[in-house]
């Protein structure tokens, strides 16, 4: 029944969004490790910086590949879209950082594991808003 609701184009879009997300998550994890473990920054601050870096990366990749049918191609559209995705994903930052804090503090996991869990949980939220507002 669910496959009747999800069109082939939407399914392809979901797969591409997921693949971009997996790539960006791996970059985010690497940046978190670099900033926290190597650089000595607090894990929450390090995660916030890593998240913003990957917000920019994901916008570029999603605009070019995932949402290519509604791609922002001129400068104004591109900048407005970048602003929208920053708003969308920016609203997910407190949620992701809160989950990270909870996983580390109360779950007893290391920041990289906690961040991975937070990425997965907030991914659905980010897709729903990006698909309907940033490129909708």
Buried (B, 14 or more C-beta within 10 A) or exposed (E): EEEEEEEEEEEEBBEBBEEBBEBBBEBBBEBBBBBBBEEEBEBBEBBBBBBBBBBBBBBEBBBEBBBEEBBBEEEEEBEEBBEBBBEBBEEBBEBBBEBBBBBBEEEEBBBBBBBBBBBEBBBEBBBEBBBEEBBE
